[in-house]
């Protein structure tokens, strides 16, 4: 898709829990393109686990991917990024705004992402580097379509009825928001958490129109 639009694409597998892999990825990108203008931390893990049954290993794994992974990507990017770049991390409405039963570890990790972005925004502002978080609502993705660890197709369909816009979001809509936040059109936006949820978080519970 990128190449069809006239751009260049370099795809490399990266385990965001491994510092060496993340650092090598950033260095490879700079070596390939000559510079690093922006970084997006989007890797995520979703597992269901009741609090009483959750192991330390399950907690640590979630934190290592969903929060630690963001830190590693941003850390590597900060070492290579020229002044005036942009960083974006993907949080979730589950944790970033709401709680989610059976997903304490996931919600905690995702709640940490906006705080991390605010701190990074302040630290890198003198270099003109911006950092923001995106908080998607209910979006159709392979993760959300998983009926074991998430809502599944039927659960998403039911949830759509409670969204003011009457539907769940698409991955493309979130990607377009990320593109905006990395662009010069968002040059005065930093340290913010932008919610894209079809109006779910501003809905007045129980109010019928």
C-alpha positions in Angstrom: 0.0 0.0 0.0 2.8 2.4 0.9 4.7 1.6 -2.3 1.6 1.9 -4.4 1.2 5.4 -3.1 4.8 6.2 -4.3 6.5 5.7 -0.9 9.1 3.3 0.4 8.5 0.6 2.9 11.0 -1.3 5.1 9.5 -4.1 7.1 11.4 -5.8 9.9 10.1 -8.1 12.6 10.7 -6.7 16.1 10.1 -8.1 19.6 9.5 -4.9 21.6 10.5 -6.7 24.9 14.0 -7.1 23.5 16.1 -3.9 23.8 18.7 -5.1 21.3 16.1 -5.8 18.6 14.4 -2.4 19.1 17.7 -0.5 19.0 18.8 -2.5 15.9 15.4 -1.7 14.2 15.8 2.1 14.8 19.4 2.0 13.6 18.4 0.1 10.5 15.6 2.6 9.7 18.1 5.5 10.0 20.6 3.6 7.8 18.0 2.9 5.2 16.3 6.3 5.1 19.0 8.6 6.4 17.0 10.0 9.2 14.1 9.3 11.6 11.2 11.7 11.6 8.6 10.0 13.7 8.0 6.8 15.7 4.8 5.0 16.5 4.6 2.5 19.3 1.6 0.2 18.5 2.7 -3.3 19.5 0.3 -4.8 22.0 -0.7 -8.0 23.8 -4.2 -8.8 25.0 -4.9 -11.7 27.4 -7.8 -12.4 29.7 -7.0 -13.3 33.3 -9.0 -12.9 36.5 -7.1 -11.0 39.2 -7.3 -13.8 41.8 -5.9 -16.3 39.2 -3.3 -14.0 37.6 0.3 -15.1 37.9 3.3 -12.8 38.3 4.5 -14.0 34.9 1.2 -12.9 33.2 1.4 -9.5 34.8 5.1 -9.0 33.9 4.5 -10.2 30.3 1.7 -7.7 29.8 3.7 -4.8 31.3 6.8 -5.7 29.3 4.9 -5.5 26.0 2.2 -3.0 26.4 4.1 -0.4 28.5 7.7 -1.4 28.4 7.5 -1.8 24.6 6.5 1.8 24.3 9.4 3.0 26.4 11.9 1.0 24.4 10.6 2.3 21.1 10.6 5.9 22.3 14.0 5.5 23.9 15.6 4.2 20.7 13.8 6.8 18.6 15.0 9.6 20.9 18.6 8.6 20.3 18.2 8.9 16.6 15.5 11.4 15.9 16.4 14.7 14.6 14.9 17.8 16.3 11.3 18.5 15.3 10.2 14.8 15.1 7.1 13.2 16.5 6.2 10.2 18.6 2.8 8.5 19.1 1.8 5.6 21.3 -1.4 3.6 21.2 -3.3 3.2 24.5 -6.8 1.9 24.8 -10.2 3.0 26.2 -9.8 -0.1 28.4 -7.4 1.4 31.0 -6.9 4.8 29.4 -10.5 5.7 30.3 -12.5 2.8 31.7 -11.7 -0.3 33.7 -12.1 -3.8 32.3 -12.9 -6.8 34.4 -10.7 -9.9 33.8 -8.1 -7.6 32.3 -6.5 -5.8 35.2 -3.0 -6.2 33.8 -4.0 -5.0 30.4 -5.9 -2.0 31.8 -3.0 -1.0 34.0 -0.5 -1.2 31.2 -2.7 0.9 28.9 -3.4 3.4 31.6 0.3 4.0 31.9 0.8 4.9 28.3 -0.7 8.4 28.4 1.4 9.2 31.5 4.6 8.0 29.7 3.7 10.1 26.7 3.2 13.2 28.8 6.6 12.8 30.5 8.3 12.1 27.1 6.6 15.2 25.7 8.0 17.4 28.4 11.5 15.9 28.3 11.9 16.2 24.5 10.0 19.5 24.0 13.3 21.5 24.1 14.3 19.5 21.0 11.1 20.3 19.2 10.0 16.6 19.4 6.3 16.1 20.1 4.8 13.0 21.8 1.1 12.1 22.1 -1.1 9.1 22.9 -4.0 7.8 20.9 -6.8 6.2 22.9 -9.0 4.0 20.6 -12.4 3.0 21.6 -14.0 -0.2 20.3 -12.2 -0.9 17.0 -12.5 -4.0 14.8 -9.1 -5.6 14.9 -7.8 -9.2 15.2 -7.5 -8.6 18.9 -11.0 -7.4 19.5 -12.4 -10.2 17.3 -10.9 -12.8 19.6 -13.8 -14.2 21.5 -11.6 -15.7 24.2 -9.5 -12.7 25.3 -11.7 -9.9 24.0 -15.3 -9.2 22.9 -15.4 -11.3 19.7 -17.6 -10.5 16.7 -20.9 -10.9 18.6 -19.7 -8.8 21.5 -18.5 -6.0 19.2 -21.9 -6.0 17.4 -23.7 -5.7 20.7 -21.4 -2.9 21.9 -22.0 -0.9 18.8 -25.5 -0.2 19.9 -24.1 1.8 22.8 -21.9 4.0 20.7 -23.4 7.3 19.6 -22.1 7.0 16.1 -23.8 3.5 16.0 -20.7 1.5 15.0 -17.3 0.3 16.0 -14.3 2.0 14.5 -11.8 0.7 11.9 -8.1 0.3 12.1 -7.8 2.7 9.2 -9.5 5.5 11.2 -7.0 5.1 14.0 -4.1 5.0 11.4 -5.4 8.3 10.0 -5.4 9.9 13.4 -1.9 8.7 14.0 -0.8 10.2 10.7 -2.3 13.5 11.6 -0.5 13.6 15.0 2.8 12.9 13.3 2.2 15.5 10.6 3.0 19.2 10.6 -0.7 19.9 10.9 -0.4 18.9 14.5 2.8 20.9 15.1 1.4 22.6 18.3 0.0 19.4 19.9 2.1 17.5 22.4 1.6 15.7 25.6 -2.1 15.0 24.8 -4.2 11.8 24.8 -6.6 11.9 21.9 -9.7 9.7 22.2 -11.2 8.2 19.1 -14.3 6.3 20.2 -17.3 7.3 18.2 -18.6 9.4 21.2 -18.7 6.5 23.7 -17.0 8.3 26.5 -19.2 11.4 26.3 -22.4 9.4 26.1 -24.8 10.2 29.0 -25.6 6.7 30.5 -29.3 6.0 30.6 -30.3 9.2 28.6 -32.5 8.3 25.7 -33.1 10.7 22.8 
